Amino acid sequence: MPRPVVTYNQMVVRKELSDDEIDRVFHALAAATRRDILRRTIEDEHSVSALARDYDMSFAAVQKHVAVLEAAGLIIKRAEGRERLVRADPAMIARARALLARYEELWRSRIDRLDALLAEPSGGTGRPSPHDPDSTETEGA
């Protein structure tokens, strides 16, 4: 029997994050400082030095946080003269959001199936439960 031919739309496939990209995104979002930097750069573009002024840490530490976000693709850094400006990358944020939406959909469907099983009077076995007071079966019948 011939194998079915599978074709991929590259635009659809590219929307999926690879395992390495997923690891980098979740690692980047694991730190409160990086989440705050991302939040601020969603609202407006900032220089790394301006970002650093608002944290109780060294400029080098903030640069490292920015580098982690950049490696994850969550922010884009560009040079303007001597400054390095950063802004959030809405495309990568959308891809990460889509991944989380798929996880949410998966777990909601599992919970819905569990709810349906628990709502069945027989507990999902197709037989009346021996503990069900509404059961019409009698013992020994």
N, C-alpha and C positions, 0 to 999 in steps of 0.2 A: 504494500500500500504506500503510495507516495506521501511524503511529508508535506504538510501545508506550508505554503510560502508566507513568511511573515515580513511585512515591510514596516518601517518606522518612519513616522513624521519627525524629522530632526528638531523641529520647533517644540514638539510635545516632549520628546525625550530629554531635551536640554533643560526643561523646567524641573526635572527631577534632580534632587541633590544626590551626589555620590556619598558613599559612606564616609569618606575622608572629609568632604565638605560638611556633612552633618556633624561629625566630631568637632570640627573647627568652630562651627556656629555655636553649638551648645557649650563648648569650652569658653568661647568668647563671652557668652551671655551668663556664665556661671558667676562672674564677679560683679558686685554691685557698682563699683566704679565704672566698669566698662558699660554696664547697662545705662548708667547715668550719662556717660559720654555719648552713647548712641542716641539716647533720648534728646540730648541737647543738639546733636548734629542733624537730627530729623527736622527740628524746628528752624535751624539756620546753620550756615557754614561758619566755622570758627577756626582760628589759628590754634595750633597746638599750644603755643605760649599762653593764649587767652584761656584755654581749657585748664592749663596747669595752675593758673592763678587761683582757681576755685577749689583746689583740693589740698588737703594737708599732707602733701607728699612732694618729693622732688620732681623737677621737670623731667628728669630721666625716667622716673617711674611712670609718669603720665605718658611719655613717649612709648614706653613698653606696652602700656594698655592700648594705645592707639595702634601700635604695630600688630597686636593680637586681633583687634577688630578689623584691621586692614587685611590681614592674612585670611580671615574668615570671609572676606568679601562684603562685610557689613558696612564698611565706610570706604570712601575714596579720598585719597590724599593727593593734593596737587601743590606745586610750587608757584608762589607769586612773589617774585623778588627774593628776599631772604626768608620770608615766612612760608610755612607749610600749612595749608588750609585743608580742613577735613569736613566732609559732609557725609551723611548717611546715603547708602545706595538703596533706593526704594525697590529696585528689581530683586536684589538678594533678600531683602526683608520680606518681600512678597513670596519668594520661593520658600523661605523658612516658615512663613505663616501658612502656606499651602501644605507643607509637610505636617505641621501641627494640626491642621484641620483634618488631614487624613487619619492621624492618630485618634483625634477626637471622634471622628466618624466610626472608626473601628471599635473603639471602646463603647460608644453609645449603642452600636448594633449588638455588641455582646451583652450589655446590660439589658437591652430590650428583649433579647432572647431569654435571658435568665428570668426577667420579670414574667415573660409569657409562660415559662416552665413552672414557675412558682405559683402562677395564677390558676394553673390547671388543677382540678380537684384531686387528681390521682398523683400529683407531684411529677407529672411528665412521663409516667411509665405506661400509660394507656390502660391501666387496671385501677380499680378502686383501691384506695388506701385502707388497710385494716384499721387505721386510727381515725378514719373519716366517719363521723356520726351520721352523715347523710347516706352512707353506703347502704345499698339494698341487699348485699350479699350477707349471708349468715354463716357463722363458723360451722364447719363440718358439713356444709351443703355440697 
